[in-house]
Structure formats: C-alpha cells, structure tokens
Amino acid sequence: MFVCLKKNKSGSTSVQIVDKSSGKYVLFQSIGSSSDPAEIDFLVAEGKKIIASHGGQAMLPFDRDKELEFVDTFLWCLDSMNLLTHPIFHPLLFLPGLFLLEPRIHF
C-alpha cells in the first residue's frame, strides 16, 4: 500500500491509499482532498499513519556485509566438501546468478 496524490478537474488534489495487487491498482481508502499544500501534507501524513496501522509496506532489513559473509561461509562449506570443483555438483550450474554478487565467474 502507498499514498497516492491525484489531481482533480477542479484543481484540488485528492489523497488516496492505493494497493497494487496482482498487477492492478486498487483503491483502499480515500483520505480527502484539498487545494491547500499544508492540508495536503497533513492528509498524506494521515494516510501514512493508516498504512502503518494496517501493516502496509514493511521495510526489509538488508545488511550487505552480513549477506556477503553468509555467502562466503556457504561457498567455503561447499569448497571444503570439494563441491565447487566437481563438474556435476557445481552450484553455479543449478543456481545461475545467485552467488555472482562480485566478481562475475565465467565458465
């Protein structure tokens, strides 16, 4: 879900909460409309509060250093089992692009 601003024919701006589901935009709730920029900002803030209370858009906690450390550990484990050099069980043959964060490996 996200807050959407829509210009009306009258010149005012409508503030709506919209959800994109299955490739289509669906109106969740109309917050209100105004021509006053301060009122529009207030309506946008209200929309964000509603989204937060409905468990709308969640922030995913990505930590690049921990992810790279995990990939290094995983590849070290595969290497210790001699799977990185074995032609049949090479992980890049089964999961192309997954472990190619930096640098790119070519066969």
Residue frames as qw, qx, qy, qz and C-alpha x, y, z in Angstrom:
[[0.000, 0.888, 0.459, 0.000, 0.00, 0.00, 0.00],
 [0.417, -0.046, 0.012, 0.908, 1.09, 3.55, -0.63],
 [0.112, 0.733, 0.341, -0.578, -0.25, 7.10, -0.56],
 [0.407, 0.341, 0.556, 0.639, -1.23, 8.46, -3.97],
 [0.080, 0.550, 0.152, -0.817, -1.89, 12.10, -4.91],
 [0.340, 0.436, 0.729, 0.403, -4.40, 12.61, -7.72],
 [0.041, 0.168, -0.060, -0.983, -5.18, 15.94, -9.40],
 [0.308, 0.573, 0.731, -0.204, -8.89, 16.65, -9.81],
 [0.302, 0.587, 0.467, 0.588, -10.57, 18.65, -12.60],
 [0.234, -0.931, -0.269, -0.076, -11.46, 21.32, -10.05],
 [0.281, 0.758, -0.373, 0.456, -7.76, 21.90, -9.33],
 [0.614, -0.609, 0.399, -0.306, -7.78, 20.28, -5.92],
 [0.364, 0.401, -0.840, 0.035, -5.65, 17.26, -5.05],
 [0.884, -0.311, -0.078, -0.341, -7.13, 14.01, -3.71],
 [0.048, -0.526, 0.820, -0.221, -5.10, 11.91, -1.29],
 [0.918, -0.030, -0.146, -0.368, -5.76, 8.18, -1.55],
 [0.453, -0.439, 0.776, -0.011, -4.33, 4.96, -0.19],
 [0.773, 0.418, -0.313, -0.360, -3.75, 2.57, -3.09],
 [0.669, -0.326, 0.667, 0.031, -2.73, -1.09, -3.07],
 [0.502, 0.495, -0.579, -0.410, -1.17, -2.87, -6.01],
 [0.636, -0.129, 0.733, -0.204, -2.33, -6.45, -6.11],
 [0.688, 0.274, 0.649, 0.172, -1.91, -8.92, -9.00],
 [0.384, 0.118, 0.429, 0.809, -0.61, -6.15, -11.23],
 [0.077, -0.701, -0.478, -0.524, -3.67, -3.92, -10.69],
 [0.066, 0.160, -0.386, 0.906, -4.06, -0.79, -8.61],
 [0.374, -0.583, -0.706, -0.149, -6.95, -0.99, -6.13],
 [0.153, -0.598, 0.156, -0.771, -8.24, 1.97, -4.11],
 [0.423, -0.191, -0.796, 0.390, -8.03, 1.04, -0.42],
 [0.194, -0.753, -0.507, 0.372, -9.27, 4.30, 1.10],
 [0.241, 0.690, 0.148, 0.666, -9.77, 7.91, 0.09],
 [0.426, -0.290, -0.458, 0.724, -8.33, 10.21, 2.77],
 [0.063, 0.833, 0.334, -0.436, -9.61, 13.56, 1.48],
 [0.531, 0.498, 0.287, 0.622, -8.91, 16.39, -0.94],
 [0.224, -0.847, -0.147, 0.460, -7.70, 19.97, -0.72],
 [0.527, 0.775, 0.025, 0.347, -6.12, 22.81, -2.67],
 [0.273, -0.897, 0.307, -0.164, -4.04, 23.97, 0.30],
 [0.603, 0.451, -0.630, 0.191, -0.48, 22.49, 0.30],
 [0.149, -0.378, 0.711, -0.573, -0.39, 22.37, 4.12],
 [0.779, -0.009, 0.313, -0.543, -3.68, 20.45, 4.23],
 [0.848, 0.371, -0.352, -0.138, -2.41, 18.05, 1.53],
 [0.306, 0.468, -0.741, 0.372, 0.73, 17.40, 3.61],
 [0.462, -0.227, 0.596, -0.616, -1.48, 16.71, 6.63],
 [0.886, 0.169, 0.053, -0.428, -3.64, 14.28, 4.61],
 [0.682, 0.454, -0.569, 0.067, -0.52, 12.48, 3.32],
 [0.002, -0.395, 0.764, -0.510, 0.73, 12.10, 6.91],
 [0.696, -0.056, 0.407, -0.589, -2.67, 10.70, 7.91],
 [0.873, 0.332, -0.248, -0.257, -2.52, 8.22, 5.02],
 [0.449, 0.462, -0.718, 0.264, 0.92, 7.04, 6.12],
 [0.331, -0.277, 0.677, -0.596, -0.38, 6.51, 9.66],
 [0.848, 0.117, 0.152, -0.494, -3.27, 4.42, 8.32],
 [0.761, 0.425, -0.489, -0.037, -0.88, 2.30, 6.24],
 [0.157, 0.431, -0.772, 0.441, 1.36, 1.75, 9.28],
 [0.532, -0.151, 0.556, -0.620, -1.62, 0.73, 11.42],
 [0.897, 0.239, 0.054, -0.367, -2.77, -1.80, 8.79],
 [0.716, -0.302, 0.568, 0.272, 0.67, -3.39, 8.47],
 [0.609, 0.767, 0.007, -0.199, 1.09, -1.91, 4.98],
 [0.660, 0.631, -0.347, 0.213, 4.53, -1.50, 3.49],
 [0.800, -0.562, 0.102, 0.183, 7.15, -3.23, 5.60],
 [0.186, 0.846, -0.498, -0.021, 10.81, -2.29, 5.48],
 [0.978, 0.031, -0.160, 0.127, 13.08, -5.25, 4.83],
 [0.415, -0.839, 0.330, 0.124, 16.25, -5.16, 6.96],
 [0.868, 0.419, -0.111, 0.242, 19.04, -5.78, 4.47],
 [0.421, -0.806, 0.368, 0.193, 22.61, -5.84, 5.73],
 [0.692, 0.641, -0.325, -0.066, 25.03, -6.21, 2.83],
 [0.050, 0.620, -0.751, 0.220, 28.02, -7.16, 5.00],
 [0.599, -0.149, 0.706, -0.346, 26.13, -9.98, 6.76],
 [0.854, 0.425, 0.138, -0.268, 24.78, -11.26, 3.44],
 [0.530, 0.685, -0.499, 0.029, 28.24, -11.33, 1.87],
 [0.214, -0.482, 0.794, -0.301, 29.63, -13.06, 4.97],
 [0.782, 0.080, 0.508, -0.352, 26.87, -15.68, 4.70],
 [0.797, 0.574, -0.124, -0.143, 27.65, -16.26, 1.00],
 [0.242, 0.677, -0.678, 0.156, 31.38, -16.57, 1.78],
 [0.465, -0.295, 0.758, -0.350, 30.64, -19.10, 4.54],
 [0.851, 0.292, 0.301, -0.316, 28.32, -21.06, 2.27],
 [0.680, 0.654, -0.329, -0.034, 30.87, -21.16, -0.55],
 [0.038, -0.601, 0.762, -0.238, 33.63, -22.13, 1.92],
 [0.690, -0.092, 0.635, -0.335, 31.46, -25.07, 3.09],
 [0.856, 0.478, 0.073, -0.180, 30.90, -26.18, -0.50],
 [0.425, 0.729, -0.529, 0.092, 34.61, -25.85, -1.22],
 [0.317, -0.487, 0.761, -0.288, 35.53, -27.88, 1.88],
 [0.780, 0.118, 0.573, -0.222, 33.32, -30.70, 0.52],
 [0.275, -0.217, 0.699, 0.624, 35.03, -30.35, -2.89],
 [0.418, 0.618, 0.660, -0.085, 31.69, -29.44, -4.47],
 [0.170, 0.853, -0.064, -0.489, 32.94, -26.23, -6.08],
 [0.022, 0.556, -0.702, -0.444, 35.36, -28.12, -8.30],
 [0.417, 0.145, 0.896, 0.036, 33.17, -31.15, -9.04],
 [0.098, 0.025, -0.513, -0.852, 31.65, -30.73, -12.54],
 [0.273, -0.429, -0.811, -0.290, 28.34, -32.43, -11.71],
 [0.374, -0.679, -0.579, 0.252, 27.56, -30.71, -8.40],
 [0.293, 0.069, -0.032, 0.953, 28.78, -27.20, -9.18],
 [0.056, 0.609, 0.609, -0.505, 26.25, -24.82, -7.51],
 [0.125, 0.494, -0.175, -0.843, 26.52, -22.21, -10.25],
 [0.123, -0.040, -0.839, -0.528, 25.10, -24.73, -12.71],
 [0.163, -0.517, -0.839, 0.047, 21.97, -25.11, -10.57],
 [0.145, -0.851, -0.377, 0.334, 21.65, -21.53, -9.30],
 [0.515, 0.337, 0.193, 0.764, 22.99, -19.21, -12.01],
 [0.022, 0.649, 0.086, 0.756, 23.44, -15.63, -10.91],
 [0.634, -0.709, -0.286, -0.115, 22.60, -16.26, -7.25],
 [0.731, -0.524, 0.006, 0.437, 26.16, -16.24, -5.97],
 [0.570, 0.348, 0.192, 0.719, 27.52, -13.81, -8.51],
 [0.198, -0.922, -0.246, 0.222, 27.50, -10.72, -6.32],
 [0.141, 0.914, -0.377, -0.057, 31.12, -9.76, -7.02],
 [0.188, 0.471, -0.454, -0.732, 33.04, -10.59, -9.26],
 [0.848, 0.302, -0.009, -0.435, 31.40, -12.44, -12.14],
 [0.482, -0.320, 0.799, 0.166, 32.61, -16.00, -12.83],
 [0.688, 0.479, -0.250, -0.484, 32.63, -17.36, -16.36],
 [0.762, -0.153, 0.626, 0.063, 32.99, -21.00, -17.39]]
